[in-house]
Amino acid sequence: MSSPTVVENSGVVLPAACAVAASFDPALARSTGAAQGQQAHRMDVDANVKRSPLYGRNFALFSEDAYLTGALAAGAVAGVQSVGAEAAVGPFLCCNQAADNAALDRRVDERTLQEIYLPPFEAATLAGPQTLRCGSGTLNGIPLAEAAAALLPTATPAPGTDTAAKPNHALAVQLATQCGVLVQNLGALPLKAGQQVAYIGAFAETPRYRGEGAASPSVLGALDAALLKGRRVGYVKGFPADMDERSEDEFLRAVSAAEHADVAVVFAGQPESFVSPDTDRRTLRLPECQNNLIARIAAVQKNTVVVLHTGAPVECPWAGDVSAVLCMYLAGEGVGEATDALLWGDANPSGRLPETWPLRLEDTPCYLDYPGDGRTADYREGVYV
């Protein structure tokens, strides 16, 4: 959620929209918006519904569900403007892909517009944003700016201000803790004092925590967070955080550490170099080195936990072989301490998945039509997002 996702500027990197959505909490969206508003004069709030997990900017969108998207977008708008900053809702409308976006004609039937794609913008604009930002291209042959004037009510800025806490690292940790989703747990979590725990994967040191913008000097990985708490953890890099690179020696070290531990925690995710807000993904797969090592570790350690750092769904071919999966999305600079608290039982994981995680790309409703032929995007899946 700054470009409703992460906010950067000179300040604190807060959770992205994909992570905020996992809280299912409009109040948290408002708090995040207010904190972001204190760091910038203008903040973007994206009220587009997620259509395909391949979209390069999915980290900046809340959900595939129209009601949830609208509730969170409205909360974010109210929060941003409660501290005197300007909320800009957009880009309007059906901006669901990076490919050929500027000249694209979106072909969407009336029912789908009214039930899926318009309601979140209506909710967000009724919250009183200062600006509605229109996308490029056309909707059923009509320029998006003209479509906005015809389809949306006039927005009236909401009066009044909040006394919001000044954004700081502690706030980033608090918000991130509420965004974690415990997707499954067959008993490996929470980790317990006295257990021998192996942390594996470079994301334990350098987590992916933002969708775009400047890096934070305050980000802490889960490994350092655990060591600062005096946790009994060992660490093997296993695979890098920035590329798909496999070293058999490193793999053997990781498998051995997992086999001799009570619990193995693998920190996986999408490298920043694999995902760009300006391009769409071609696959839902994690780097092969990660999938391969997770499978090998799960084969020797029944108490394997996978922590995911990703801005959008990924295929998890090993899900049936591991004990627990904790999805942290892109939770901002507090992700390390938040992950530590959730893994070790200092906080309850209260997040829920705000979108479908398909078993494979072919299971997504718009698979046959996304992203289109370069000139048009046909929303043939209709309301079945």
Salt bridges, closest charged atoms under 4 A:
ASP44 OD1 - ARG42 NH1 2.98
ASP44 OD2 - ARG133 NH2 3.52
GLU86 OE2 - ARG42 NE 3.77
ASP105 OD2 - ARG107 NE 3.96
GLU115 OE2 - ARG111 NE 2.99
ASP162 OD2 - ARG30 NH2 2.77
GLU212 OE2 - ARG57 NH2 3.08
GLU248 OE1 - ARG246 NH2 3.16
GLU248 OE2 - ARG296 NH2 2.94
GLU250 OE1 - ARG253 NH1 3.04
GLU272 OE2 - ARG210 NH2 3.55
GLU288 OE2 - ARG285 NE 2.65
GLU315 OE1 - ARG285 NH1 3.32
GLU333 OE2 - HIS169 ND1 2.72
GLU337 OE2 - HIS169 NE2 2.70
ASP340 OD2 - LYS229 NZ 3.66
ASP340 OD2 - ARG231 NH2 2.79
ASP346 OD2 - LYS229 NZ 3.65
ASP346 OD2 - ARG231 NH2 2.71
GLU355 OE1 - LYS50 NZ 3.08
ASP363 OD1 - ARG360 NE 3.28
ASP369 OD1 - ARG380 NH1 2.51
ASP373 OD2 - ARG375 NH2 3.26
ASP378 OD1 - ARG107 NH1 3.76
ASP378 OD2 - ARG380 NH2 3.48
GLU381 OE2 - ARG51 NE 2.58
